[in-house]
Amino acid sequence: DKLSNILLPRSSTVSFTGPDGAVTEPIEGGNWLLSRDCKELTLSYTVPEKLTRRDVYIDGGTELVLSCRVYTQAEMDRLNEEYYQAREQLWQAGGELGDIFDRQDASKKWNEEKGQWEKRYP
């Protein structure tokens, strides 16, 4: 069914802030396609009029195609868990490095027997 993959934009325009302020230009919906393995989503839309922002431009009639990875909730849960574990390891390593630097930068203590200042942590 050809109508099942028509992309309807949330808005009929796209906007951005340029050097002269807000710019709003029309867009036209295109199509979408989900890969057979349901892991990649591709969307397209068309910019009917020339879009310019500073030294970048898109000619009128240009079709923009956007692709992205689609994740299941189980995949997101696994990736989140991996992220939290890696972040915890990073924080732990950072704390250990901080302790090392604190020891290196610690004030010296006076050694009465030797009559001199020495490192607090050898």
ROVOVEX-844268 format. One record per residue (C-alpha): residue in one letter; x, y, z. Coordinates in Angstrom, 1 decimal. Layout:
N
<atom a; <X; Y; Z>> ...
END
This chain:
122
<atom d; <0.0; 0.0; 0.0>> <atom k; <1.7; 3.2; -1.2>> <atom l; <-0.1; 5.4; 1.2>> <atom s; <1.2; 3.5; 4.2>> <atom n; <4.7; 5.0; 3.9>> <atom i; <3.9; 8.6; 3.3>> <atom l; <5.7; 10.9; 5.8>> <atom l; <3.5; 13.6; 7.2>> <atom p; <5.7; 16.4; 8.8>> <atom r; <4.6; 17.8; 12.1>> <atom s; <4.7; 21.2; 10.5>> <atom s; <4.6; 22.4; 6.9>> <atom t; <7.7; 24.6; 7.6>> <atom v; <11.2; 24.3; 8.9>> <atom s; <12.7; 27.1; 10.8>> <atom f; <16.2; 28.2; 12.0>> <atom t; <17.9; 31.3; 13.3>> <atom g; <20.1; 33.0; 10.7>> <atom p; <22.2; 36.2; 11.1>> <atom d; <19.1; 38.3; 10.3>> <atom g; <16.9; 36.5; 12.8>> <atom a; <14.3; 33.7; 12.5>> <atom v; <13.9; 32.1; 9.0>> <atom t; <10.9; 29.9; 8.2>> <atom e; <10.7; 28.0; 4.9>> <atom p; <8.2; 25.4; 3.6>> <atom i; <8.9; 21.6; 3.5>> <atom e; <7.0; 18.8; 1.8>> <atom g; <6.7; 15.3; 3.3>> <atom g; <8.3; 12.4; 1.6>> <atom n; <8.4; 8.7; 2.4>> <atom w; <9.6; 6.5; 5.2>> <atom l; <11.0; 3.0; 5.1>> <atom l; <11.7; 0.5; 7.9>> <atom s; <14.4; -2.1; 7.0>> <atom r; <13.4; -5.7; 6.9>> <atom d; <15.3; -6.4; 10.2>> <atom c; <13.5; -3.3; 11.8>> <atom k; <16.8; -1.8; 12.7>> <atom e; <17.0; 1.2; 10.3>> <atom l; <14.5; 3.9; 9.6>> <atom t; <14.8; 6.1; 6.6>> <atom l; <12.8; 9.3; 6.2>> <atom s; <12.7; 11.8; 3.4>> <atom y; <11.3; 15.2; 2.8>> <atom t; <11.7; 17.9; 0.1>> <atom v; <12.7; 21.5; 0.4>> <atom p; <10.7; 23.2; -2.4>> <atom e; <12.4; 26.5; -2.2>> <atom k; <16.1; 27.4; -1.8>> <atom l; <17.2; 27.5; 1.9>> <atom t; <20.2; 29.6; 2.8>> <atom r; <21.9; 30.0; 6.2>> <atom r; <25.2; 32.0; 6.0>> <atom d; <27.4; 30.1; 3.5>> <atom v; <25.4; 26.9; 3.4>> <atom y; <22.4; 26.5; 1.1>> <atom i; <20.1; 23.8; -0.1>> <atom d; <18.7; 24.2; -3.6>> <atom g; <14.9; 24.2; -4.1>> <atom g; <13.5; 20.8; -5.0>> <atom t; <16.2; 19.0; -3.0>> <atom e; <15.1; 15.8; -1.3>> <atom l; <16.7; 15.3; 2.1>> <atom v; <17.1; 11.7; 3.2>> <atom l; <17.7; 10.9; 6.9>> <atom s; <18.5; 7.5; 8.2>> <atom c; <18.8; 6.4; 11.8>> <atom r; <19.2; 3.2; 13.8>> <atom v; <16.1; 1.9; 15.6>> <atom y; <16.5; 0.2; 19.0>> <atom t; <14.2; -2.1; 20.8>> <atom q; <13.5; -1.5; 24.5>> <atom a; <15.7; -4.5; 25.4>> <atom e; <18.6; -3.0; 23.4>> <atom m; <18.1; 0.4; 25.0>> <atom d; <18.1; -1.3; 28.5>> <atom r; <21.3; -3.2; 27.7>> <atom l; <23.0; 0.0; 26.3>> <atom n; <21.9; 2.0; 29.3>> <atom e; <23.3; -0.7; 31.7>> <atom e; <26.6; -0.7; 29.8>> <atom y; <26.8; 3.1; 29.9>> <atom y; <26.1; 3.2; 33.7>> <atom q; <28.7; 0.5; 34.3>> <atom a; <31.3; 2.4; 32.2>> <atom r; <30.4; 5.7; 34.0>> <atom e; <30.8; 4.0; 37.4>> <atom q; <34.2; 2.7; 36.4>> <atom l; <35.3; 6.1; 35.1>> <atom w; <34.2; 7.8; 38.3>> <atom q; <36.0; 5.2; 40.4>> <atom a; <39.2; 5.6; 38.3>> <atom g; <38.9; 9.3; 38.5>> <atom g; <38.6; 9.1; 42.3>> <atom e; <41.7; 6.9; 42.5>> <atom l; <43.6; 9.3; 40.3>> <atom g; <42.4; 12.2; 42.4>> <atom d; <43.7; 10.4; 45.5>> <atom i; <47.1; 10.0; 43.8>> <atom f; <47.3; 13.7; 42.9>> <atom d; <46.2; 14.7; 46.4>> <atom r; <49.0; 12.6; 47.9>> <atom q; <51.5; 14.1; 45.5>> <atom d; <50.4; 17.6; 46.3>> <atom a; <50.0; 17.1; 50.0>> <atom s; <51.8; 19.5; 52.3>> <atom k; <55.2; 18.3; 53.7>> <atom k; <55.6; 17.4; 57.3>> <atom w; <58.5; 18.2; 59.6>> <atom n; <60.7; 15.3; 60.6>> <atom e; <62.1; 16.1; 64.1>> <atom e; <64.7; 13.3; 64.0>> <atom k; <66.2; 14.4; 60.6>> <atom g; <65.5; 18.1; 61.2>> <atom q; <64.0; 18.6; 57.7>> <atom w; <60.8; 18.7; 55.8>> <atom e; <59.7; 15.5; 53.9>> <atom k; <56.9; 14.2; 51.9>> <atom r; <53.9; 13.3; 53.9>> <atom y; <53.2; 10.3; 51.6>> <atom p; <56.3; 8.6; 50.1>> 
END
